[in-house]
Amino acid sequence: MLALYRPLVDRVASETIVVAHLGQSLDGCIATANGASHYITGSEDLDHNHRMRALSDVVLVGAGTVRHDDPQLTVRRVAGESPVRVVLDTEHSLAETYAVFQDDGPSTLLICAEDRVAAVRYGKAEVIGVRRCPMAGLDLLQVLDCLANRGLTAVFVEGGGTTVSRFLRAGLLDRLQVTVSPLILGAGRPGISLPEVASPAEGMRPATRVFKLGEDVLFDCLLRDG
Ligand SMILES: NC(=O)c1ccc[n+]([C@@H]2O[C@H](COP(=O)([O-])OP(=O)(O)OC[C@H]3O[C@@H](n4cnc5c(N)ncnc54)[C@H](OP(=O)(O)O)[C@@H]3O)[C@@H](O)[C@H]2O)c1
């Protein structure tokens, strides 16, 4: 427990730390093809997710996750405060009816492309516009700067695969946590998806620690020193 959570507890509050997590099947899927992901990993990994939320200033997800899961993104399974909820929705395409925009839970920031901002609020959420990234989605460095300007420096990226992959590709993750469940789906939505490499030697091979979570195995990958 200490080895896994201490980096978040001991962090310097003024420095941004970004940790992403995905729970996937043995064959690398984070959801079925129709988007169902409850639950690929077991209750220990769910507890882990809630601990990570409780230790973070922000829990951040992509629009696809809100569209499919309509999550609350609060801390319920462990002690601790719920973090600020952040939704990245480049095109401001999500309906206003989702729980994160309507409930009386922690505050929500909806971050979209600056050319898509129509009003400062969307439901109960605050809307923030940032630059688009030339490749796809939003300029994630500017997203992190906006959050840091509000004192939100511990960022937990909880999915989905597109969002985690964009943070990884941009070199903005300090740690990537992948929990693998002994489940085979055969087909489904991929977890990490990056541009092709020509040989295994060209793949990333980060320093990794391994933790057993019930029947699942958590790979905690260190992507940056600290
Ligand atoms: N197992 C896990 O750990 C875990 C965790 C979270 C979510 N999930 C599952 O992952 C899935 C969502 O992941 P994801 O990679 O699709 O999306 P995501 O990372 O949550 O969303 C990121 C971006 O993907 C695009 N997008 C995704 N779905 C879209 C749609 N239906 N229509 C338009 N744009 C869409 C948008 O891109 P642009 O920026 O280009 O507009 C969106 O901003 C869900 O099935 C969810 O249940 C699994």
The ligand as an SDF file (V2000), in Angstrom:
LIG
                    3D

 48 52  0  0  0  0  0  0  0  0999 V2000
  -11.7390   -0.2580  -18.0910 N   0  0  0  0  0  0  0  0  0  0  0  0
  -11.4220    0.9950  -17.7630 C   0  0  0  0  0  0  0  0  0  0  0  0
  -10.4590    1.2400  -17.0020 O   0  0  0  0  0  0  0  0  0  0  0  0
  -12.2210    2.1210  -18.3070 C   0  0  0  0  0  0  0  0  0  0  0  0
  -12.0920    3.4110  -17.7540 C   0  0  0  0  0  0  0  0  0  0  0  0
  -12.8380    4.4510  -18.3000 C   0  0  0  0  0  0  0  0  0  0  0  0
  -13.6500    4.1980  -19.3850 C   0  0  0  0  0  0  0  0  0  0  0  0
  -13.7660    2.9530  -19.8820 N   0  0  0  0  0  0  0  0  0  0  0  0
  -14.5890    2.6850  -21.0680 C   0  0  0  0  0  0  0  0  0  0  0  0
  -13.9090    3.2870  -22.1480 O   0  0  0  0  0  0  0  0  0  0  0  0
  -14.8620    3.6870  -23.1230 C   0  0  0  0  0  0  0  0  0  0  0  0
  -14.5950    5.1500  -23.4610 C   0  0  0  0  0  0  0  0  0  0  0  0
  -13.2840    5.3010  -23.8940 O   0  0  0  0  0  0  0  0  0  0  0  0
  -12.9350    6.0240  -25.2720 P   0  0  0  0  0  0  0  0  0  0  0  0
  -11.5060    5.7600  -25.5730 O   0  0  0  0  0  0  0  0  0  0  0  0
  -13.9780    5.6540  -26.2800 O   0  0  0  0  0  0  0  0  0  0  0  0
  -13.2120    7.5710  -24.9750 O   0  0  0  0  0  0  0  0  0  0  0  0
  -12.6520    8.5810  -23.8770 P   0  0  0  0  0  0  0  0  0  0  0  0
  -11.1910    8.4680  -23.7710 O   0  0  0  0  0  0  0  0  0  0  0  0
  -13.4680    8.5240  -22.6500 O   0  0  0  0  0  0  0  0  0  0  0  0
  -13.0540    9.9140  -24.6350 O   0  0  0  0  0  0  0  0  0  0  0  0
  -12.0780   10.6340  -25.3510 C   0  0  0  0  0  0  0  0  0  0  0  0
  -12.4280   11.1490  -26.6580 C   0  0  0  0  0  0  0  0  0  0  0  0
  -12.7940   10.1040  -27.5510 O   0  0  0  0  0  0  0  0  0  0  0  0
  -13.6690   10.5950  -28.5430 C   0  0  0  0  0  0  0  0  0  0  0  0
  -14.8970    9.8510  -28.4410 N   0  0  0  0  0  0  0  0  0  0  0  0
  -15.0260    8.7330  -27.7280 C   0  0  0  0  0  0  0  0  0  0  0  0
  -16.2600    8.2040  -27.9080 N   0  0  0  0  0  0  0  0  0  0  0  0
  -16.9020    9.0320  -28.7400 C   0  0  0  0  0  0  0  0  0  0  0  0
  -18.1830    9.0210  -29.3030 C   0  0  0  0  0  0  0  0  0  0  0  0
  -19.0550    8.0190  -29.0240 N   0  0  0  0  0  0  0  0  0  0  0  0
  -18.5420   10.0260  -30.1140 N   0  0  0  0  0  0  0  0  0  0  0  0
  -17.6720   11.0140  -30.3860 C   0  0  0  0  0  0  0  0  0  0  0  0
  -16.4250   11.0720  -29.8810 N   0  0  0  0  0  0  0  0  0  0  0  0
  -16.0490   10.0920  -29.0650 C   0  0  0  0  0  0  0  0  0  0  0  0
  -13.7380   12.0840  -28.3400 C   0  0  0  0  0  0  0  0  0  0  0  0
  -12.6450   12.6090  -29.1020 O   0  0  0  0  0  0  0  0  0  0  0  0
  -12.3630   14.1050  -29.6130 P   0  0  0  0  0  0  0  0  0  0  0  0
  -11.5310   14.7410  -28.5550 O   0  0  0  0  0  0  0  0  0  0  0  0
  -11.5700   13.8780  -30.8550 O   0  0  0  0  0  0  0  0  0  0  0  0
  -13.6800   14.7710  -29.8490 O   0  0  0  0  0  0  0  0  0  0  0  0
  -13.5620   12.1230  -26.8360 C   0  0  0  0  0  0  0  0  0  0  0  0
  -13.2410   13.3970  -26.3520 O   0  0  0  0  0  0  0  0  0  0  0  0
  -16.2250    3.4590  -22.5160 C   0  0  0  0  0  0  0  0  0  0  0  0
  -16.7340    2.2570  -23.0500 O   0  0  0  0  0  0  0  0  0  0  0  0
  -15.9530    3.2910  -21.0390 C   0  0  0  0  0  0  0  0  0  0  0  0
  -16.8930    2.4450  -20.4120 O   0  0  0  0  0  0  0  0  0  0  0  0
  -13.0580    1.9170  -19.3780 C   0  0  0  0  0  0  0  0  0  0  0  0
  1  2  1  0
  2  3  2  0
  2  4  1  0
  4  5  1  0
  4 48  2  0
  5  6  2  0
  6  7  1  0
  7  8  2  0
  8  9  1  0
  8 48  1  0
  9 10  1  0
  9 46  1  0
 10 11  1  0
 11 12  1  0
 11 44  1  0
 12 13  1  0
 13 14  1  0
 14 15  2  0
 14 16  1  0
 14 17  1  0
 17 18  1  0
 18 19  2  0
 18 20  1  0
 18 21  1  0
 21 22  1  0
 22 23  1  0
 23 24  1  0
 23 42  1  0
 24 25  1  0
 25 26  1  0
 25 36  1  0
 26 27  1  0
 26 35  1  0
 27 28  2  0
 28 29  1  0
 29 30  1  0
 29 35  2  0
 30 31  1  0
 30 32  2  0
 32 33  1  0
 33 34  2  0
 34 35  1  0
 36 37  1  0
 36 42  1  0
 37 38  1  0
 38 39  2  0
 38 40  1  0
 38 41  1  0
 42 43  1  0
 44 45  1  0
 44 46  1  0
 46 47  1  0
M  CHG  2   8   1  16  -1
M  END
$$$$
